[in-house]
Amino acid sequence: MVPYLALPEGGEWIVILVIVVLLFGAKKLPELTKNAARAMNEFKKVQNGEDDEKPAVEPSSTEAGNRGAEGVREERGGS
């Protein structure tokens, strides 16, 4: 059976690591790994249904109705 997705092994990982270091530089690697870890954590949170962002509370239609035309006119510039 031939696998559809062959993962790199042994020496191939070393070649990949050398290419990454050459492309991004040794100073950028810690920052890149931090960003990758944050992205992975955010992805896991979304997968688990944990959402940090709360939906914005919109004024109900009764509050807008109670202001009437005078309140709307004042918001638009008072003409």
N, C-alpha and C positions, 0 to 999 in steps of 0.2 A: 504494500500500500504506500503510495507516494503522498506525503503531506502537502496540502495546498499552500501552507504558509511556513516556510522554513525560517527559523529564528537563527540569528548569528551565534556562533560558538567560538570559544577560546580566542584564537588570534584575531578573529574578525572584530571582536569587541575592542581590542587594542587599536586596530586600524581606525575604527569609528571614533574612539576617544581622541586619537591624534588629530584626526580631521576636525573634530569639534574644537579642540584647543587652538588649532591653526586658524579656524574661521572666526572664533569669538575672542580669543585671547584668554590667558589664565586669570586675569583680573575680573573678567565678566562672568566666569563660570559660577561662583557662589551666588551672584544675583540671579542668574538664569535658573539655578536649581531652586532658590527660594520662590521665584515666581511660578515655576512649574508645580511646586508643592502647594502653593496657595490655590492655583487653578484646580488642582486635583481635589483639594478639600472642598472648594466651592461646588465642584461637580458632584461630589459625594453628598453634600448637603441637599442639593437640588434633587438628586436621586431618592434620598430618604424623605423628602417632603418638608425639610426644615428650611424655612425662608425667613431670613433676618429682617427683610424689608416689610414694613407694615403698609397696607394700602392707605393712601391719603384719605382723610375723612372729608367728604363733600357735604356742603350744606343741604339739608333736606329741602324738598320742594315747598313745604309749609313755611320755612323761614324766608325763602325768596318771595313767597306770596304775601307774607305779612308786611314786607317793606313797601309793597305797592309801587306805583309809578314814580312817586317822589324819590324813593331810594335809588331806583335805577337811573333816574335823570341826574342825580347828584354824582353817581359813580362815573357817568359818561362825560361829565364836564360841566354840568349845570346849565345847559342851554334851554 
